[in-house]
């Protein structure tokens, strides 16, 4: 196609960059066992983390996935590990009170810490590093709002931050597009493919049965005796956990009416001059806008000559090549020096939100679920995997604040997220 050589490398791959270091299985990996204590649907971060904790507690576990293990968002995200919620601390203070805001954000901290603990406890080599995060303001008013928000967090949560004015921001990111921001030193990044691969290999080594290319077609029975049905056989299970997030589909109509799937888009550049990358991203952090519909930027954790860039979340496009060109233009807008930098990988992944923009963990008709991560899949998936296991075992260290809210539905929503692009545009009206 005319002009494509200016945007794409000759061998551009339309799949996650992370799969280069963590290739996926291409064949079914076994036959469903006749009986287990716990059946988990979804072999991403949530499902595998739950499986780890369950088998360590002496439960037998089988994990089912319609595609190869890790096909979904667990290996398609950008590898950000932070404390992210679509409701600010100040907003929750206003709507639910100070103590509730503290409870919610304390648990966000626990979710954040759970990733580092999983990496250490299971000895996962995934380039996990507390490199810090720089949150960018898209307007002077947003910068002032950021300072108010993070000062509240420092006062009530003890979380530190550093304000970075527009005049100082080139120490963090070499662009004039933004209007300053906030630096958080303890946030982290990792390689999503290697994180998932580590969870998968360690789970199997511990005795978890993980079955790729084994879609669950139905779940029958009652609490304490479920039958998980697949095209290659059925498994009896005392408990079932649904950990499919944006890939939940039609399996449970009750969940389908409450989960809003949407697409995210990510690219990586070709290998660039490492000196240029270091100049553009001198602090080597994870970078993300503080606005609703964010752009996010980082150096590739396994190749400092590449930049990972994503944005335009929630758009519904059929032509991934056309989306890549739009992302390429956005990257060039941030960094004019990258006008001729070509894309070497572009991909999409299915995320999921909820009608109240909170993650949710709970039980319906005896079936456990953990999903609706709203842009925070790595920490919340890891944390909800642990908390789901505790709920199933019946030995929770402490209840989750995210289990207290009912998972809302709407009479006009039946599972078709046709409105997502319009909703994101509406919610992004203040981003400029």
C-alpha positions as CSV (number, residue, x, y, z in Angstrom):
1,X,0.0,0.0,0.0
2,X,1.2,3.5,-0.9
3,X,3.0,5.2,2.0
4,X,3.1,2.1,4.2
5,X,6.9,1.9,4.1
6,X,7.0,5.2,5.9
7,X,5.0,3.8,8.8
8,X,5.7,0.1,9.0
9,X,8.9,-2.0,8.8
10,X,9.1,-4.6,6.1
11,X,8.5,-7.4,8.5
12,X,6.0,-5.6,10.8
13,X,4.2,-8.1,13.0
14,X,0.5,-7.7,13.8
15,X,0.7,-9.4,17.1
16,X,2.0,-8.4,20.6
17,X,5.7,-7.6,20.8
18,X,5.8,-9.5,24.0
19,X,5.3,-12.8,22.2
20,X,8.8,-12.6,20.7
21,X,10.3,-13.4,24.1
22,X,7.4,-15.6,25.3
23,X,6.0,-17.6,22.3
24,X,2.6,-19.3,22.7
25,X,1.6,-22.9,22.5
26,X,-0.1,-23.8,19.2
27,X,-1.8,-27.1,20.1
28,X,-4.2,-28.4,22.7
29,X,-2.4,-29.4,25.9
30,X,-4.5,-32.3,27.3
31,X,-7.8,-33.8,28.2
32,X,-10.0,-32.4,30.9
33,X,-9.7,-34.3,34.2
34,X,-12.8,-36.0,35.5
35,X,-12.8,-34.2,38.8
36,X,-11.0,-31.3,40.5
37,X,-11.6,-29.2,43.6
38,X,-11.6,-26.0,41.5
39,X,-12.2,-25.3,37.8
40,X,-10.9,-21.9,36.6
41,X,-12.1,-20.4,33.3
42,X,-9.4,-18.1,31.9
43,X,-5.6,-18.7,31.9
44,X,-4.5,-15.1,32.3
45,X,-3.0,-13.4,35.3
46,X,-6.1,-13.8,37.5
47,X,-6.7,-17.4,36.7
48,X,-3.1,-18.6,37.1
49,X,-2.5,-16.5,40.3
50,X,-5.6,-18.0,41.8
51,X,-4.5,-21.5,40.7
52,X,-1.1,-20.9,42.4
53,X,-2.6,-20.0,45.8
54,X,-5.2,-22.8,45.6
55,X,-2.8,-25.6,44.9
56,X,-0.5,-24.3,47.6
57,X,-3.5,-24.7,49.9
58,X,-3.9,-28.3,48.8
59,X,-6.7,-28.0,46.3
60,X,-6.6,-29.7,42.9
61,X,-7.1,-27.2,40.1
62,X,-7.8,-27.2,36.3
63,X,-7.6,-24.1,34.2
64,X,-9.4,-23.9,30.9
65,X,-8.9,-21.5,28.0
66,X,-10.6,-21.2,24.6
67,X,-7.2,-20.3,23.0
68,X,-3.6,-20.8,23.9
69,X,-2.8,-20.0,27.6
70,X,-2.2,-16.2,27.8
71,X,-3.8,-15.3,24.5
72,X,-5.8,-12.5,26.0
73,X,-5.0,-9.2,27.6
74,X,-2.5,-10.7,30.1
75,X,0.1,-10.8,27.3
76,X,-1.3,-7.8,25.4
77,X,-1.1,-5.0,27.9
78,X,1.8,-2.5,28.3
79,X,3.3,-3.9,31.4
80,X,2.4,-1.1,33.8
81,X,2.3,-1.8,37.5
82,X,0.8,1.0,39.6
83,X,-2.1,2.1,41.7
84,X,-4.8,2.9,39.1
85,X,-8.5,3.6,39.5
86,X,-10.9,5.6,37.4
87,X,-12.2,7.3,40.6
88,X,-9.8,9.7,42.2
89,X,-9.2,9.7,45.9
90,X,-10.8,13.1,46.1
91,X,-13.8,12.0,44.2
92,X,-14.5,9.1,46.6
93,X,-14.0,11.4,49.6
94,X,-16.8,13.6,48.2
95,X,-19.2,10.8,47.3
96,X,-18.5,8.1,50.0
97,X,-16.5,9.8,52.7
98,X,-12.9,9.8,53.8
99,X,-12.8,6.4,55.4
100,X,-14.1,4.7,52.4
101,X,-11.6,6.5,50.1
102,X,-8.8,5.3,52.4
103,X,-10.1,1.7,52.4
104,X,-10.3,1.7,48.5
105,X,-6.8,3.2,48.0
106,X,-5.2,1.1,50.8
107,X,-6.4,-2.0,48.8
108,X,-5.0,-0.5,45.6
109,X,-1.7,-0.4,47.4
110,X,-2.0,-4.1,48.4
111,X,-2.8,-4.9,44.7
112,X,0.3,-3.0,43.6
113,X,2.5,-4.8,46.2
114,X,1.1,-8.2,45.3
115,X,2.8,-8.1,41.9
116,X,6.3,-7.7,43.4
117,X,5.5,-10.4,45.9
118,X,4.4,-12.8,43.2
119,X,7.5,-12.2,41.2
120,X,9.7,-12.8,44.2
121,X,7.8,-15.8,45.7
122,X,7.6,-17.7,42.4
123,X,10.9,-16.5,41.1
124,X,9.6,-15.1,37.9
125,X,12.2,-13.5,35.6
126,X,10.0,-10.8,33.9
127,X,12.2,-7.7,34.1
128,X,10.1,-6.3,37.0
129,X,11.5,-3.0,38.1
130,X,10.3,-0.2,40.2
131,X,11.3,2.5,37.7
132,X,8.8,5.1,38.7
133,X,6.0,6.6,36.7
134,X,5.5,10.1,35.3
135,X,1.8,11.2,35.0
136,X,1.4,13.9,32.4
137,X,-1.1,16.8,32.5
138,X,-2.7,17.8,29.2
139,X,-3.6,21.3,30.4
140,X,-2.6,23.8,33.2
141,X,-5.9,23.2,34.9
142,X,-5.2,19.4,34.9
143,X,-1.8,20.0,36.4
144,X,-3.3,22.0,39.3
145,X,-6.0,19.3,39.8
146,X,-3.2,16.6,39.9
147,X,-1.4,18.5,42.7
148,X,-4.6,18.8,44.7
149,X,-5.3,15.1,44.3
150,X,-1.9,13.8,45.1
151,X,-1.5,16.2,48.1
152,X,-4.7,14.5,49.5
153,X,-3.2,11.1,49.0
154,X,0.0,12.2,50.7
155,X,-1.9,13.6,53.6
156,X,-4.3,10.7,54.2
157,X,-2.3,7.7,52.8
158,X,1.3,8.7,53.3
159,X,2.0,8.2,49.5
160,X,4.8,10.4,48.3
161,X,5.0,12.3,45.0
162,X,7.0,15.0,43.3
163,X,5.4,17.8,41.3
164,X,7.1,18.5,38.0
165,X,6.4,21.8,36.3
166,X,6.2,22.3,32.6
167,X,9.6,24.0,32.7
168,X,11.1,20.9,34.4
169,X,9.3,18.1,32.5
170,X,12.1,17.6,30.0
171,X,14.0,15.9,32.8
172,X,11.3,13.3,32.5
173,X,10.1,13.4,28.9
174,X,11.6,15.4,26.0
175,X,8.4,17.1,24.8
176,X,6.5,20.4,25.2
177,X,3.2,18.8,24.5
178,X,2.3,18.4,28.2
179,X,1.9,20.9,31.0
180,X,3.9,19.3,33.7
181,X,2.9,16.3,35.8
182,X,3.5,14.2,38.8
183,X,6.4,11.7,39.4
184,X,5.7,8.7,41.6
185,X,9.0,6.9,42.4
186,X,7.8,3.5,43.5
187,X,5.6,2.5,40.5
188,X,6.9,-0.4,38.4
189,X,7.0,-2.0,35.0
190,X,7.5,-5.5,33.7
191,X,7.5,-7.6,30.6
192,X,3.9,-9.0,30.3
193,X,4.8,-12.0,28.2
194,X,7.5,-13.1,30.6
195,X,5.3,-12.5,33.6
196,X,2.6,-14.7,32.2
197,X,5.0,-17.3,31.0
198,X,6.5,-17.5,34.5
199,X,3.0,-17.8,36.1
200,X,2.1,-20.5,33.6
201,X,5.3,-22.6,34.0
202,X,5.4,-22.4,37.8
203,X,1.7,-23.3,38.0
204,X,2.2,-26.4,35.9
205,X,5.3,-27.4,37.8
206,X,3.2,-27.2,41.0
207,X,0.6,-29.5,39.6
208,X,-2.0,-27.2,38.1
209,X,-3.7,-28.7,34.9
210,X,-3.8,-25.9,32.3
211,X,-5.7,-26.7,29.2
212,X,-5.3,-24.5,26.2
213,X,-7.7,-24.7,23.2
214,X,-10.3,-26.1,25.5
215,X,-13.3,-23.7,25.5
216,X,-15.9,-24.1,28.2
217,X,-19.3,-24.4,26.5
218,X,-21.5,-24.5,29.6
219,X,-21.4,-24.7,33.4
220,X,-24.2,-26.8,34.9
221,X,-25.0,-28.0,38.4
222,X,-25.2,-26.3,41.7
223,X,-22.7,-24.9,44.3
224,X,-20.5,-27.7,45.6
225,X,-21.1,-29.8,42.5
226,X,-20.6,-28.1,39.2
227,X,-20.1,-29.7,35.8
228,X,-17.7,-27.7,33.5
229,X,-18.5,-28.8,29.9
230,X,-16.0,-28.6,27.0
231,X,-16.0,-30.2,23.5
232,X,-13.4,-32.7,24.7
233,X,-15.0,-33.8,27.9
234,X,-16.5,-32.6,31.2
235,X,-15.0,-31.9,34.6
236,X,-16.8,-32.1,38.0
237,X,-15.7,-29.3,40.3
238,X,-16.7,-28.2,43.8
239,X,-16.0,-24.5,42.9
240,X,-15.7,-22.5,39.7
241,X,-13.9,-19.2,39.1
242,X,-14.6,-17.1,36.0
243,X,-11.4,-15.1,35.2
244,X,-12.0,-14.0,31.6
245,X,-12.4,-10.3,32.0
246,X,-12.9,-8.8,28.5
247,X,-13.1,-12.2,26.9
248,X,-16.1,-13.4,29.0
249,X,-18.5,-13.7,26.1
250,X,-21.7,-15.7,26.3
251,X,-20.8,-18.3,28.9
252,X,-22.8,-16.6,31.7
253,X,-25.5,-14.2,30.5
254,X,-25.6,-12.6,34.0
255,X,-22.0,-11.5,33.6
256,X,-22.3,-10.6,30.0
257,X,-24.9,-7.9,31.0
258,X,-22.5,-6.4,33.5
259,X,-19.1,-6.5,31.7
260,X,-18.2,-3.9,29.1
261,X,-15.4,-5.2,26.8
262,X,-13.4,-2.7,24.9
263,X,-10.3,-2.7,22.8
264,X,-6.9,-1.2,23.5
265,X,-4.1,-0.6,20.9
266,X,-0.4,-0.8,21.4
267,X,2.7,-0.4,19.1
268,X,6.4,-0.8,19.3
269,X,8.9,1.0,17.1
270,X,11.7,-0.5,15.2
271,X,15.1,-0.5,16.9
272,X,16.1,3.1,17.1
273,X,19.3,4.8,18.1
274,X,19.5,4.1,21.9
275,X,20.9,7.6,22.4
276,X,17.8,9.1,20.8
277,X,15.5,7.0,23.0
278,X,17.4,7.9,26.1
279,X,17.1,11.6,25.1
280,X,13.3,11.4,24.6
281,X,12.7,9.4,27.7
282,X,15.6,10.3,29.9
283,X,14.2,9.1,33.2
284,X,13.2,5.7,31.8
285,X,9.9,5.5,33.6
286,X,6.5,4.3,32.6
287,X,4.7,7.4,31.2
288,X,1.0,7.9,31.0
289,X,-1.4,10.8,30.6
290,X,-3.6,11.7,33.6
291,X,-6.6,12.3,31.3
292,X,-9.4,9.8,30.8
293,X,-8.4,8.5,27.4
294,X,-4.7,8.1,27.9
295,X,-1.6,7.8,25.7
296,X,1.1,5.7,27.3
297,X,4.8,5.4,26.6
298,X,7.8,3.5,27.8
299,X,11.0,2.0,26.7
300,X,10.7,-1.7,25.9
301,X,12.0,-3.4,29.1
302,X,14.1,-5.9,27.1
303,X,15.3,-3.6,24.4
304,X,16.2,0.1,25.2
305,X,16.3,0.9,21.5
306,X,12.5,0.4,21.2
307,X,9.6,2.6,22.4
308,X,6.3,1.0,23.4
309,X,3.4,3.4,22.7
310,X,-0.4,2.9,23.0
311,X,-3.6,5.0,22.9
312,X,-7.0,5.5,21.3
313,X,-8.5,2.9,23.7
314,X,-12.1,2.1,23.1
315,X,-12.1,2.7,19.4
316,X,-13.8,0.0,17.3
317,X,-11.8,-0.6,14.2
318,X,-11.5,-3.5,11.8
319,X,-8.3,-2.3,10.1
320,X,-5.4,-2.6,12.5
321,X,-3.1,-1.1,9.9
322,X,-5.2,2.0,9.8
323,X,-5.2,2.2,13.6
324,X,-1.4,1.9,13.6
325,X,-1.1,4.9,11.3
326,X,-3.2,7.0,13.7
327,X,-1.0,5.9,16.6
328,X,2.1,6.7,14.6
329,X,0.8,10.2,14.0
330,X,0.1,10.6,17.8
331,X,3.6,9.5,18.7
332,X,5.1,11.9,16.1
333,X,3.0,14.7,17.7
334,X,4.6,14.0,21.1
335,X,8.1,13.5,19.7
336,X,8.7,15.3,16.4
337,X,12.1,13.6,16.2
338,X,10.2,10.3,15.6
339,X,8.6,11.3,12.3
340,X,10.6,8.6,10.4
341,X,10.5,6.0,13.2
342,X,8.6,3.0,11.8
343,X,6.3,0.5,13.6
344,X,7.6,-3.0,14.1
345,X,4.7,-4.4,16.1
346,X,1.1,-3.4,16.4
347,X,-1.7,-5.3,18.2
348,X,-4.9,-5.0,20.0
349,X,-6.2,-6.6,23.2
350,X,-9.6,-6.8,24.8
351,X,-10.0,-5.0,28.2
352,X,-13.2,-4.7,30.3
353,X,-14.8,-2.1,32.4
354,X,-18.0,-2.1,34.5
355,X,-20.9,0.3,34.6
356,X,-19.6,1.9,37.8
357,X,-16.0,1.9,36.7
358,X,-14.8,-0.2,39.6
359,X,-13.1,-3.6,39.5
360,X,-15.3,-6.4,41.0
361,X,-14.8,-9.6,42.8
362,X,-17.8,-11.7,43.9
363,X,-20.0,-14.7,43.6
364,X,-23.2,-15.3,41.6
365,X,-25.2,-18.5,41.8
366,X,-22.3,-20.1,43.6
367,X,-19.8,-19.2,40.8
368,X,-16.9,-16.9,41.7
369,X,-15.9,-14.1,39.4
370,X,-13.1,-11.5,39.3
371,X,-13.0,-9.0,36.4
372,X,-13.7,-5.5,35.2
373,X,-10.2,-4.1,35.8
374,X,-10.7,-0.7,34.1
375,X,-7.1,-0.3,32.8
376,X,-5.4,-1.9,35.9
377,X,-5.2,-5.6,34.8
378,X,-1.7,-6.5,36.0
379,X,-2.0,-5.4,39.7
380,X,-5.7,-6.0,40.0
381,X,-5.5,-9.3,38.2
382,X,-2.7,-10.5,40.5
383,X,-4.5,-9.3,43.6
384,X,-7.9,-10.6,42.6
385,X,-6.3,-14.0,41.8
386,X,-5.1,-14.2,45.4
387,X,-8.4,-12.9,46.9
388,X,-10.4,-15.3,44.8
389,X,-8.4,-18.2,46.1
390,X,-8.9,-17.0,49.7
391,X,-12.7,-16.7,49.1
392,X,-12.8,-20.3,47.7
393,X,-10.7,-21.7,50.5
394,X,-12.8,-19.8,53.0
395,X,-9.8,-18.3,54.8
396,X,-9.6,-14.6,53.8
397,X,-7.0,-12.6,55.6
398,X,-9.4,-9.7,55.2
399,X,-12.4,-9.0,52.9
400,X,-11.9,-7.0,49.7
401,X,-13.6,-3.6,49.5
402,X,-14.2,-4.4,45.9
403,X,-16.4,-7.3,46.9
404,X,-18.8,-5.1,48.8
405,X,-20.2,-3.3,45.8
406,X,-22.9,-5.1,43.7
407,X,-21.9,-5.6,40.1
408,X,-24.3,-3.3,38.4
409,X,-26.4,-3.8,35.3
410,X,-28.6,-1.6,33.2
411,X,-31.9,-2.5,31.6
412,X,-30.8,-1.2,28.2
413,X,-27.4,-3.1,28.2
414,X,-27.4,-6.7,27.1
415,X,-23.7,-7.2,26.3
416,X,-23.2,-5.3,23.1
417,X,-20.7,-2.5,23.9
418,X,-21.6,-0.5,20.8
419,X,-21.7,2.7,22.8
420,X,-18.1,2.5,24.2
421,X,-16.4,4.9,21.6
422,X,-19.1,7.5,22.3
423,X,-18.9,7.0,26.1
424,X,-15.1,7.4,26.0
425,X,-15.4,10.6,24.0
426,X,-18.0,11.9,26.4
427,X,-15.8,11.1,29.4
428,X,-12.8,12.5,27.7
429,X,-14.4,15.9,27.1
430,X,-12.2,17.6,29.7
431,X,-9.0,15.9,28.5
432,X,-7.9,18.9,26.3
